[in-house]
Amino acid sequence: MKLSSNYSRAEVRTFALTAKPCFRGHAGTRNQLENAVVSISNNIAEGFERGTTQELLTFIYISRGSAGETRSMYCLIEQLPEFEDFRSEISDLKSRAESTSRQLRAWADSLQNSQIRGARYLTDQSRRVDKQRQEREEFLTELEQFATESHESQI
């Protein structure tokens, strides 16, 4: 998933930023930012491993909360004078957190509209039924396109 590779770079960049001397007097802020940024991917992993769509959705929303917390922390440090030299990097990381939040929302929306209950509930039979349903939907879409094209060519 694009989210995980994109965001893992943001996590690494956040840890590189928090290792800079300007964070020396802000240990609590550093710890909170590091914990929040790591919490995003950790909650996605935990939700996925639980094996149900509903639990994954729950953890996606928790991850969105962590992305919001991360963004809030970036907004705070962006205003502090000791971080002035890093404002561009902080702004970019804040944008990545916003993007991550939007991607998580889109993922949650797609899962909410999914008929798959989760890996825990998948059996060989349910996989076959789902594949047949998907093939049927694709066939009907193609049939509809063919009918539309045929009708347009007769006009």
KAPE-V831873 format. One line per field, one symbol per residue. ss: DSSP state (H for helix, E for strand, L for the rest). phi: phi as a letter, one per 30 degrees, with the letter a starting at -180 (. if undefined). psi: psi as a letter, one per 40 degrees, with the letter a starting at -180 (. if undefined). A space follows every 10 residues. Layout:
# KAPE-V831873
ss=???
phi=???
psi=???
This chain:
# KAPE-V831873
ss=LHHHHHHHHH HHHHHHHHLL HHHLLLHHHH HHHHHHHHHH HHHHHHHHHL LLHHHHHHHH HHHHHHHHHH HHHHHHHHHL HHHHHHHHHH HHHHHHHHHH HHHHHHHHHH HHLLLLLLHH HLLHHHHHHH HHHHHHHHHH HHHHHHHHHH HHHHL
phi=.eeddddddd dddddddddd eddedbddde ddddddddde dddddddddd ibddddeedd dddddddddd dddddddddd ddcedceddd dddddddddd dddddddded ddcdcddkee cdbedddddd dddddddddd dddddddddd ddddd
psi=hddddddddd dddddddeei deedefdddd dddddddddd dddddddddd eidddddddd dddddddddd ddddddddeh deedeedddd dddddddddd dddddddddd ddeieheidd ehiddddddd dddddddddd dddddddddd ddde.
